[in-house]
């Protein structure tokens, strides 16, 4: 197995294996961080929408979290969670947390008020209204935020690897840059770009499959 520390001695034939191995490490960090951010973000968005108290207490903190430079957080995460995978996963999750929360909240608020009022008149409970009207209306917003999040999560993982790591494309880039291996730096950038683009279009494909009414130009309730 190749490591970033051995990049100076890697031949041209061995370079793809090195890049793919480090890309697998970074991709694992990205997917774990995104999964955590998605579950926590959607859950928090539902709480913010459902409770004015939670909204007033938590929403300002979510917005304020975006004012903190990520490079200021990354060293602290390394101190708290070590040089292993966990600090990179947390970094990726923090990067993508905001668009998921904000877009989900906006989507829940975008439900058709006439449909909501109709269900209330028919005696539907708040939970039933959320499941049958608000969540379907929010899904396009959720996928919009998810597309942004999945692409930017690559940045979070790489930043974590820059600050403290021994594996991953971010560490490989720093190591190659220190040795003036410009070709390897550009190879890493290419791999990261391909990874982010592939993840973005993967989410778009899931959205296309999961929201058939969008393909038909209908509302979630089947109206044109």
C-alpha positions in Angstrom: 0.0 0.0 0.0 1.3 3.5 -0.9 1.2 6.4 1.4 1.5 10.1 0.8 4.9 10.2 2.4 6.2 7.9 -0.3 4.8 10.1 -3.2 8.3 11.3 -4.1 9.4 7.8 -5.0 6.2 6.7 -6.8 6.5 5.9 -10.5 4.1 7.0 -13.2 2.6 3.6 -13.3 2.0 3.5 -9.6 0.6 7.0 -9.3 -3.0 6.1 -10.2 -3.1 3.5 -7.4 -1.7 6.1 -4.9 -4.4 8.7 -5.9 -7.2 6.2 -5.8 -6.2 4.9 -2.4 -6.0 8.5 -1.0 -9.3 9.4 -2.8 -11.0 6.5 -1.1 -9.9 7.8 2.3 -11.2 11.3 1.5 -14.5 10.0 0.1 -15.2 8.0 3.2 -14.7 11.1 5.3 -17.0 13.1 3.0 -19.8 10.5 3.1 -19.7 10.0 6.8 -19.6 13.8 7.5 -22.5 14.4 5.0 -24.6 11.6 6.5 -24.2 13.0 10.0 -25.0 16.6 8.9 -28.0 15.4 6.9 -29.6 13.5 9.7 -28.9 16.2 12.4 -29.7 19.0 10.0 -33.1 17.7 8.9 -34.0 16.8 12.5 -33.1 20.2 13.7 -35.0 21.9 10.9 -38.1 20.0 11.9 -37.7 21.2 15.5 -37.1 24.8 14.4 -40.2 24.7 12.3 -42.3 23.1 15.0 -41.3 25.2 18.0 -40.9 29.0 18.2 -38.8 28.5 21.3 -36.4 26.2 19.5 -36.3 28.6 16.6 -35.5 31.6 18.8 -32.9 29.7 20.7 -31.1 27.7 18.0 -31.6 29.4 14.6 -29.5 32.4 15.4 -26.7 30.0 16.5 -26.9 28.1 13.3 -26.5 31.4 11.3 -23.7 32.6 13.6 -21.8 29.4 13.1 -21.2 30.5 9.5 -19.3 33.5 10.6 -16.5 31.4 12.2 -13.6 30.8 9.7 -13.2 27.1 9.1 -9.5 27.2 9.4 -10.0 28.5 13.0 -12.1 25.4 13.8 -10.0 22.7 12.2 -7.0 22.8 14.6 -9.4 22.6 17.6 -11.1 19.5 16.0 -7.7 17.9 15.7 -7.0 18.6 19.4 -10.4 17.3 20.5 -10.7 14.3 18.2 -7.1 13.5 17.1 -5.5 13.0 13.8 -7.8 10.1 12.8 -10.9 10.1 10.6 -13.2 11.5 13.2 -11.9 15.1 13.1 -12.2 15.2 9.3 -15.7 13.8 9.5 -16.8 16.4 12.0 -15.2 19.1 9.8 -17.1 18.0 6.7 -20.3 17.8 8.7 -19.8 21.4 10.0 -19.3 22.7 6.5 -22.5 21.2 5.1 -24.7 21.6 8.1 -26.0 25.1 7.3 -27.5 24.7 3.8 -29.3 21.6 4.9 -31.0 23.2 7.9 -31.9 26.5 6.1 -33.3 24.9 3.0 -35.3 22.4 4.9 -36.8 25.1 7.1 -37.7 27.2 4.1 -39.2 24.2 2.4 -41.4 23.3 5.3 -42.7 26.9 5.3 -43.4 26.8 1.6 -46.3 24.3 1.7 -49.5 25.4 0.1 -51.5 27.2 2.9 -54.8 26.3 1.3 -54.0 22.6 1.5 -52.8 23.0 5.1 -56.0 24.8 6.0 -58.1 22.2 4.3 -56.5 19.4 6.3 -57.0 21.4 9.5 -60.7 21.8 8.7 -60.9 18.0 8.1 -59.5 17.4 11.5 -55.9 16.4 10.6 -53.4 16.5 13.4 -50.2 18.6 13.1 -48.1 15.5 12.6 -50.3 14.3 9.7 -50.1 17.8 8.0 -46.4 17.7 8.2 -46.2 14.2 6.7 -48.8 14.6 4.0 -48.2 18.3 2.9 -45.2 20.0 4.4 -42.6 17.3 3.9 -43.5 16.6 0.2 -43.5 20.4 -0.4 -40.1 20.7 1.3 -38.4 17.9 -0.6 -37.3 20.1 -3.6 -35.7 22.5 -1.1 -34.1 19.7 0.8 -32.5 18.3 -2.4 -31.4 21.8 -3.4 -29.6 22.2 -0.1 -28.3 18.6 -0.3 -26.7 19.2 -3.7 -24.8 22.2 -2.3 -23.9 20.3 0.8 -22.5 17.2 -0.8 -20.3 19.2 -3.1 -18.9 21.5 -0.3 -18.4 18.6 2.1 -15.3 17.7 0.0 -13.9 21.1 1.0 -14.5 20.3 4.7 -12.7 17.0 4.5 -9.8 18.4 2.6 -9.4 21.3 5.1 -9.3 18.8 7.9 -6.6 16.8 6.1 -4.6 19.9 5.6 -4.5 20.8 9.3 -3.8 17.3 10.7 -3.7 14.0 8.9 -1.5 11.3 7.5 -3.9 10.1 4.7 -6.2 11.5 2.2 -6.1 13.7 -0.9 -5.7 16.8 1.2 -2.6 15.5 2.9 -1.2 14.3 -0.4 -1.7 17.7 -1.9 0.1 19.4 1.0 3.0 16.9 0.8 3.3 17.3 -3.0 3.2 21.1 -2.7 6.0 21.1 -0.2 8.1 19.0 -2.6 7.1 21.2 -5.5 5.4 18.3 -7.3 3.1 20.6 -9.3 1.9 17.7 -11.5 0.8 15.7 -8.4 -1.0 18.8 -7.0 -3.0 19.2 -10.2 -3.7 15.5 -10.2 -5.2 15.8 -6.7 -7.2 18.9 -7.7 -8.6 16.9 -10.7 -9.6 14.0 -8.5 -11.3 16.3 -6.0 -13.2 18.1 -8.7 -14.4 14.8 -10.2 -15.4 13.6 -6.8 -17.5 16.7 -6.0 -19.1 16.7 -9.4 -20.0 13.0 -9.3 -21.5 13.5 -5.8 -23.5 16.5 -7.0 -25.0 14.6 -10.0 -25.6 11.6 -7.9 -27.9 13.7 -5.6 -29.5 15.1 -8.7 -30.2 11.6 -10.0 -31.8 10.6 -6.6 -34.0 13.7 -6.8 -35.1 12.9 -10.3 -36.1 9.4 -9.2 -37.6 10.4 -5.8 -39.8 13.3 -7.0 -41.8 12.1 -10.0 -44.3 15.0 -9.8 -41.4 17.4 -10.5 -40.8 15.6 -13.8 -44.4 15.8 -14.7 -44.6 19.5 -13.7 -47.1 18.9 -10.9 -47.3 19.9 -7.3 -46.7 17.3 -4.5 -50.5 16.9 -4.4 -50.7 16.1 -8.1 -52.0 19.6 -9.2 -50.7 21.2 -12.4 
